[in-house]
Amino acid sequence: MMGKIIFYEERNFMGRSWEYGSDCSDMSSYMSRCHSFRVMSGCWMFYDQPNYMGHQYFFRKGEYSDYMSMWGSTNWVRSFRMIPRYSGSYRMRAYERDNYMGQMMEMTDDCDNFMSRYHWSHGCMSCHVMDGHWLMYEHPNYMGRMWYFGPGHYRSFRDYGNMRFMSMRRIMDSWY
């Protein structure tokens, strides 16, 4: 199933609108601003900079009449990508240090706090996502800035603002 989003220039779904069903690396060529949107289907990562850069925000099916107040900023979405639907098992190896060093835990479920569960004082600093799609958060209990990680190797989170992730959750098939 493909995803679908409708963006609106103004709050409360007013003004000109644009409909999308795929990734967009730079919205500015289509819209000068976006203040509200409807996610009709799919799960999406939004970015406050072009080319999938800057802060990331996760959205799933729903109506967002004034999303900028949710972000706590005046930046609007500049680029976005759909997260592929996934219904298999979830598996990730999380490491307490860069370059897969330090303690390693193989994860198959959400973790609301690396500090309390594994006694990692600095959180997760590198990972290998083997199966599934994951969101990682800068604070325990799925709070603060988030980043999306799909299958692949992530040797160092220095590329992500030198983040130390303190919690993580799976992007579940039921969210679509």
C-alpha positions, -999 to 999 in steps of 0.1 A, spaced: 0 0 0 13 34 -9 13 63 14 -6 95 9 -3 130 24 -22 162 17 -3 194 27 -20 228 32 -5 263 32 -25 275 62 -35 262 96 -67 241 99 -64 227 64 -70 260 46 -53 276 16 -38 258 -14 -31 221 -10 -8 196 -25 -11 158 -25 19 135 -23 24 97 -24 61 94 -24 93 110 -10 102 146 -16 137 160 -10 127 196 -13 92 209 -8 101 245 -15 96 240 -53 60 230 -46 50 251 -16 65 282 0 50 272 34 30 244 50 11 249 82 -12 218 83 -15 184 67 -34 151 67 -17 118 66 -42 96 47 -20 65 48 15 53 56 41 63 82 64 92 74 95 110 86 94 148 81 126 170 82 128 207 88 156 210 62 158 200 25 174 167 15 162 148 46 184 169 69 178 186 102 154 176 129 132 146 122 96 141 131 75 110 128 39 111 117 13 84 110 -23 84 99 -41 114 113 -49 151 109 -25 177 120 -42 211 119 -12 231 134 18 208 135 43 236 141 30 242 176 36 204 182 72 209 171 77 240 192 92 259 164 85 281 135 102 258 109 79 239 86 84 207 68 110 210 40 114 174 30 98 140 38 100 103 31 77 74 36 88 46 59 83 13 41 57 -10 57 72 -39 75 55 -69 92 83 -93 100 104 -97 132 125 -69 146 161 -72 155 188 -47 163 222 -49 180 227 -18 201 262 -9 214 271 14 243 300 30 223 310 40 188 322 15 163 303 -14 179 324 -12 210 315 -17 247 285 -38 258 262 -51 231 225 -60 235 204 -77 209 171 -60 208 138 -74 196 115 -51 215 111 -15 225 133 -1 253 121 29 272 153 35 291 188 22 283 201 35 316 177 16 338 174 -16 317 211 -21 308 229 3 331 244 22 302 252 56 315 257 71 281 229 54 262 234 38 228 262 51 206 261 27 176 239 0 162 233 -26 135 196 -28 124 191 -63 110 153 -64 108 126 -38 110 123 0 113 131 18 145 128 52 161 155 62 186 151 91 211 175 114 229 158 109 262 142 80 281 105 72 277 105 81 240 110 118 246 130 145 229 144 145 194 141 114 174 158 97 145 147 70 121 169 39 115 161 13 89 181 -18 81 218 -11 80 250 -4 99 254 28 120 290 28 133 288 61 150 261 85 160 284 115 156 268 119 122 235 126 140 247 155 161 268 133 184 236 119 199 234 94 227 201 76 224 184 68 256 153 50 243 140 33 212 108 18 197 98 -3 167 76 12 140 49 -14 141 28 -27 112 -3 -18 131 7 19 129 0 20 92 
